[in-house]
């Protein structure tokens, strides 16, 4: 069987397992979990940044120039080789629009003063996070120089002041953390290996506090990433984790007396949870 077909089938199986377990807003008893689902998954308001960022994404989707990509993590499950079209990066590597909107709402939920992104890609997700906390300081790291060059153009077009640093996470993460001093919001979406993910998060732990929010991209990207997600749940100080399939959210709020690990989906994905069809 074709490798790409096998990859897609494995992804479908992982999504079906997630979907079977997923709860919605109407199943939750924890006030914090309910507030998260309400403010992140159920807020369907449209903000100006959504249109502006997606206009830029559309431009990249039409750009068929090729660049040489340096992958420092687990690489792409869909794109092979180092020579890739910009349009393919926009289509398969950049965080998709619905999940960018969740990122925006997660930042608004956490109200951070400092933000750190590991994996700038084309800069689309950077725009969403920055727009949700425009007064905060944001550093974003990208390991591929050619991709970073394109991301810089994205940020400049909307006058985004996020500080783009080029280099491997191993090289640039320690200085970024030292400069921020305190980590309020982290989005890790640039290394899909278990070893790399856990190593970078362990470096972030000393800068994490009770109101820090971690967002880990593609926690179901592979069996290896699913294993890493289970290990993250056991990290010191973790009080609640939320599996959204496309990303995992980690909360450290100390008012949560008993750590809990939730699997959540928008209520629109499971309308019967609201009794729309007689409570089936």
N, C-alpha and C positions, 0 to 999 in steps of 0.2 A: 504494500500500500504506500502511496505517495507520502513523504514525510510531512508535508504541509497539511494533508488531509488528516493524518494521525494526530498532529498537533491541535487542529481545530476540533476533532472529535473528543480529544482529552479535555479541552477547554469546555466543551458543551457538557460533558459528564460532571466536571467540577462545578459548573454553574447549576446544574440540576440538583446536585447534593446541597449546595448553598440554598437554593430556592426552597427546597423541601423544609429546611430548618428555619428559614427566615420568619421572624415576627414583624409586626407592624406597630405603629403608634397605639393601636387599639388593644394590644396585648400587654402593654407595659405597665408595671406598678411602681418602678423606681422614678421619683420625681426628676432626677437628673437625666435618666435615659429618656423619659417622656419629653423633657424640654429639648434634648438633642434632636430627637426624631421630629418634633414639631418645627424647630427652627432651621434644621438642615434639610430633612427629607420632604417636609410638607409645605415649605415656603416656596410658592411658585411665582413670586413677584419677579419681574424682569428689570434688571438694572442696566444702566447705560453701557457699562463695561462689557456686558455680554455681547451686545451688537458690535462694539468697536473691536473687541478681541476676535470675534468670529469673522469680521471683515478681513482682518490680517491673516487669519488661518486660511481663508478662501484664496488669498493671494499666493500663499505658499503651496496650496493644493494644486495650483495651476502652473507651478514653476518646475519645469522638467530638466533643469540643469543638474548635473551630477557633482557631488562633492565626495571627498575621501573622509570616511568616518573612522574614528578611533574608538573602539569599544573597550572599556576597562572593566566592565562587569560581566554578566552572563551573556551579553549580546542580545540579539533580536531573535525571537522564535519564528518570525515570518520573513525577515529580510536576511539574505546571505551575502557574504563578501563585504569588502570595505567601500566599494564604489556604489553609491546610492543616489537616487533621484531625490531632490528636495521634496517633491510632491509625495513620495513614498514615506519620507520621514514624517510629514504633516499628517499623513493618513494612518500610519501604524505606530509611530513612536510618541508623538505628542499626546498629552492627556486629552481624551475625547470631550466634546462640549458638555454633556450632562454631568460628567464627573468634575469638570472644571467649575461648574456651578455649585456642586457640593463643596468643593474646596473653598470657594468664595464664602459660602454660608458657614463652613467650619471655622474659618478665620473670624467671621463676625461673631460667632458663638463664643470663641475663646478670648476675643478682644486683646490680642497680643501687642506688646510694645517692641518686641524683637521677633523677626522671622528668619528662618534658615531653610533654604531649598537645596537639596542635593540632587542635581539632574535638571538643568535648565531646559534642555532640548531646544526648541525653537522660541522659547520665551512666552508661550501662550499661557501656561499655567502660572507663570510668574506674574503676569498682568492681573489675572483673576485674584491672586492672593494679595498683591499690593493694593489693588483697588478696594479690597475689603478692610484694609487698615492703612490708609494713605499716610498717616502721621507716624507710622512705625518705621524702624530701621530694618531693612531686609538685605540679606546677603544670599546670592544664589551661585552655586558652583557647577561648572560644566567641564567635563574632562576632554571633550573633543574640540580642538581649536576652530575647525571649520564650522561646526554646529554653533559654537559660541559666537562666531562672527555674524551668523544669521540671527541669532537671538538678540544680539546687540541692536540690530536694525529694528527688530520687533519692539524692543523697549524704547528706543529713541522715537519711534513714530507716535507713541502715546505719552512721551515725556515721563516715562517711569523711572524713578531714581534708584531702583534696586541695584545693588552693587554686584556686578557680574565678575566672578573670579574664574580664571581658566587654569585647569590643572586637575590632577587626580584627587579624589576625595582623601586618599591617604596623605597626600602632601598638603592640601589646602584646608581640610576640616579643622585641625588643631588651631590654626591661626584665626579662622573664622569664629570659632567658639570663644577663643580668648578675647577677641575684639568685642563680641556681643556681650560677653560676661555673664549673661543670663539668657536662657533659651525659653521663650514663651510658646513658639510655634515651630514645628519641624515638619517638612514634607520631604520624605526620602523616596525618590523614584528614579534613581540612576544606577542601581546595582541590584540585579535580580538573582544574586547568589545568596545562599544561606550564610556562608562564611562572611562575606562582605557586609551584608545587612546587619548581622549581629555585632560585628566589629565596630561599625560606625555608630550604632545605637549605644554600645557600651561607652564609647567616647563621649556621647552626648549626656549620659546619665548624670555626671557631676554638675552639669549646668541646668538640670531639670528641677522644677519645683512643683508644688501641689497644683498649680493652675496651668502647667505646661500641657500642651496638646501635641501629640505625635500623630502624623498621618503617614502610613506606610503604603506605597503604591503596589498594586498587583500581587496581593498576598496569596492569590490562587494561581499565579502564573505557572507554577510547576509544583511537583510534589516536594521539592526542596524548599520552595518558598512557603508552602503550607506547614512544613516542619518548623521553619524559622518563626512563623506566626505563633505556633504553640509555645515555643521557647520564649518569645517576647512576652507572652501572657504571664510568665513566671518571673519576669524582671523585678528587681527590688523597687518597691513603691508603686507598682502598677495596681490600680484599684478597679478599673473597668476597661474592657476592650470591646470594640464594636466592629463586627465584620460586615462590610458593605459590598463584599465580593471584589469590586474593582479596587478597593482600598480598605485598610484597617485603621481604626482610630484608637489611640491609647490615651487614657485619662489617669491622672495621679491624684485626684481629689480625695483628701483624707477624710471627708465626711462620709465616704462610702465605707461602712464598717466591715462588710464582707465582700471581698473581690468577686466580680461577676463578669462573665464573658458572653456577650450578646451577638446574635446574628439578626440584622435588621434589613428591611427593604421598604421602599415607599409604599403607602397604602394603595396607590394606583396599580401596583404590581399584583396585589392580592385583594381585589375589591370585595371578595366574599367575607373578609375579616370585618368589614363594616356592616355586614348584614344586608348588603344590597340585593342579594338573591336569596333572601329568606334564611340567612345564617347558615348556608350549606358549608 
